[in-house]
Amino acid sequence: AQWQHIGPGGGSDLQSIAVHPTTPDIVFAGGDIEGLFKTTNGGQSWTHINNNLARGPWTPDVYWTNQILYDESDPAFNTLYLATAIAMFKTTDGGATWSLSFPSVINSEMDFISVYSVIIDPSDNKIIYAGTEGKGVYKTTNGGTNWTKLNISSLNSATVFSMAFDSNK
């Protein structure tokens, strides 16, 4: 009947949220302006964690978060992927630092690939798919070192907002 504001604040719209699979007091929340926040106490306080995200002329756009995804094959749940308006980033230390995952290099405005969705193969966490804005779906089989565009004619110029695995296959 009543809602209570618990953050994270910052003035942006909430775009994405990820709750720790075994510790629900740990939550990541991403917005469209301020970027990424993390709480470790169930929302009583939030920390702004845009650490090591892209720097340069694209800085304002990198903070637009589309999806945050835990790699559930990591027993400590410290590996997450962050899909943003210009690229996808990865952390292996619970969000303390982030590295560029896809595309593997950003040199200029022309290198931007807006990533809307990410999914990890449940049988092999080195197989990851990135759904993009207007550029279809990309796949890596080595945990993000190399990416290949999938040639799916109906998706080659599509914006892919979400993906799922068929558990019956």
C-alpha positions as CSV (number, residue, x, y, z in Angstrom):
1,A,0.0,0.0,0.0
2,Q,2.9,2.4,0.7
3,W,6.3,2.7,-0.9
4,Q,9.5,3.9,0.8
5,H,12.3,5.5,-1.2
6,I,15.5,3.7,-0.4
7,G,17.8,5.1,-3.2
8,P,20.1,4.9,-4.9
9,G,19.5,8.6,-5.7
10,G,21.5,10.6,-8.2
11,G,18.6,11.9,-10.3
12,S,18.5,9.3,-13.0
13,D,15.8,6.8,-14.1
14,L,16.4,3.3,-12.9
15,Q,17.3,1.2,-16.0
16,S,18.5,-2.1,-14.6
17,I,18.9,-4.0,-11.3
18,A,20.7,-7.1,-10.2
19,V,20.3,-8.8,-6.8
20,H,23.1,-11.0,-5.5
21,P,22.0,-14.7,-6.0
22,T,22.8,-15.7,-2.4
23,T,23.1,-12.4,-0.5
24,P,20.0,-10.3,-1.2
25,D,21.4,-7.3,0.7
26,I,23.9,-6.8,-2.2
27,V,22.2,-5.1,-5.1
28,F,23.4,-3.3,-8.2
29,A,21.2,-0.6,-9.7
30,G,21.9,1.2,-12.9
31,G,20.4,4.4,-14.3
32,D,20.4,6.5,-17.4
33,I,22.5,9.4,-16.2
34,E,24.4,8.7,-13.0
35,G,25.5,5.2,-13.9
36,L,26.0,2.3,-11.5
37,F,25.3,2.1,-7.8
38,K,25.8,-0.7,-5.3
39,T,24.4,-1.5,-1.8
40,T,25.7,-4.1,0.5
41,N,23.1,-3.4,3.3
42,G,19.8,-3.9,1.5
43,G,19.5,-0.3,0.3
44,Q,20.2,1.6,3.6
45,S,23.2,3.2,1.8
46,W,24.4,3.2,-1.8
47,T,27.9,3.6,-3.3
48,H,28.5,5.1,-6.8
49,I,30.7,2.6,-8.6
50,N,31.5,3.8,-12.1
51,N,35.2,2.8,-11.4
52,N,37.3,2.1,-14.5
53,L,34.4,2.6,-17.0
54,A,35.3,4.2,-20.3
55,R,37.0,7.6,-20.2
56,G,37.1,10.1,-23.0
57,P,34.6,11.9,-25.2
58,W,32.0,9.1,-24.6
59,T,32.0,9.5,-20.8
60,P,28.4,10.8,-20.4
61,D,27.0,7.9,-22.5
62,V,28.8,5.1,-20.7
63,Y,26.7,5.7,-17.6
64,W,23.5,4.7,-19.4
65,T,23.1,1.2,-18.1
66,N,20.8,-1.3,-19.9
67,Q,21.5,-4.5,-18.1
68,I,23.5,-5.9,-15.2
69,L,24.0,-9.7,-15.2
70,Y,25.7,-12.0,-12.6
71,D,27.8,-14.8,-14.0
72,E,26.2,-17.5,-11.8
73,S,29.0,-20.0,-12.6
74,D,31.3,-17.9,-10.4
75,P,31.0,-19.4,-6.9
76,A,31.8,-16.1,-5.2
77,F,29.4,-14.2,-7.6
78,N,32.0,-11.5,-8.1
79,T,31.8,-11.7,-11.9
80,L,29.2,-9.4,-13.5
81,Y,28.5,-7.9,-16.9
82,L,27.3,-4.4,-17.5
83,A,25.6,-3.6,-20.8
84,T,25.7,0.2,-21.5
85,A,24.9,2.7,-24.2
86,I,28.4,2.4,-25.7
87,A,29.8,-1.0,-24.8
88,M,29.7,-3.9,-22.4
89,F,32.0,-4.0,-19.3
90,K,33.0,-6.9,-17.0
91,T,34.0,-7.0,-13.4
92,T,35.6,-10.0,-11.6
93,D,35.8,-8.3,-8.2
94,G,32.2,-7.5,-7.4
95,G,32.2,-4.1,-9.1
96,A,35.4,-2.6,-7.5
97,T,36.8,-2.3,-11.1
98,W,35.4,-2.7,-14.6
99,S,37.1,-3.6,-17.8
100,L,35.9,-3.3,-21.4
101,S,34.5,-6.6,-22.6
102,F,32.7,-5.8,-25.9
103,P,33.8,-4.4,-28.2
104,S,37.3,-5.2,-27.2
105,V,38.5,-1.6,-28.1
106,I,36.9,1.8,-28.1
107,N,39.0,4.3,-30.0
108,S,36.5,6.8,-31.3
109,E,32.8,7.6,-31.5
110,M,32.6,5.2,-34.5
111,D,33.6,2.3,-32.3
112,F,30.5,2.6,-30.0
113,I,28.2,-0.4,-29.9
114,S,25.2,0.1,-27.7
115,V,24.6,-3.2,-25.8
116,Y,21.1,-3.7,-24.6
117,S,21.2,-7.3,-23.4
118,V,23.7,-10.0,-22.4
119,I,23.2,-13.7,-21.7
120,I,25.6,-16.4,-20.6
121,D,25.3,-19.9,-21.7
122,P,24.3,-21.9,-18.6
123,S,26.4,-24.9,-19.7
124,D,29.6,-22.9,-20.5
125,N,30.2,-19.4,-19.0
126,K,32.8,-18.7,-21.7
127,I,30.0,-18.5,-24.2
128,I,28.3,-15.1,-24.0
129,Y,25.9,-13.3,-26.3
130,A,25.6,-9.5,-26.6
131,G,22.4,-8.1,-28.1
132,T,23.0,-4.7,-29.6
133,E,21.2,-1.6,-30.9
134,G,20.8,-1.9,-34.6
135,K,23.7,-4.3,-35.1
136,G,22.2,-7.7,-34.1
137,V,23.8,-10.3,-31.9
138,Y,27.5,-11.0,-31.1
139,K,28.9,-14.1,-29.6
140,T,32.1,-15.0,-27.7
141,T,33.3,-18.5,-27.0
142,N,36.3,-17.5,-24.9
143,G,34.8,-15.3,-22.2
144,G,34.9,-12.0,-24.1
145,T,38.4,-12.0,-25.6
146,N,37.1,-12.3,-29.2
147,W,33.6,-11.6,-30.5
148,T,31.9,-12.7,-33.7
149,K,28.7,-11.2,-35.2
150,L,26.1,-13.9,-35.7
151,N,24.7,-13.8,-39.2
152,I,21.0,-14.1,-38.5
153,S,19.3,-12.3,-41.3
154,S,16.3,-11.2,-39.3
155,L,18.5,-9.8,-36.5
156,N,21.4,-8.3,-38.5
157,S,20.1,-4.7,-38.1
158,A,17.8,-5.3,-35.2
159,T,17.9,-3.9,-31.7
160,V,18.0,-6.9,-29.3
161,F,16.5,-5.9,-26.0
162,S,16.5,-9.3,-24.4
163,M,17.6,-12.9,-25.0
164,A,16.9,-16.3,-23.3
165,F,18.1,-19.9,-23.6
166,D,15.7,-22.7,-24.4
167,S,16.1,-25.1,-21.5
168,N,14.5,-27.9,-23.5
169,K,17.5,-28.0,-26.0
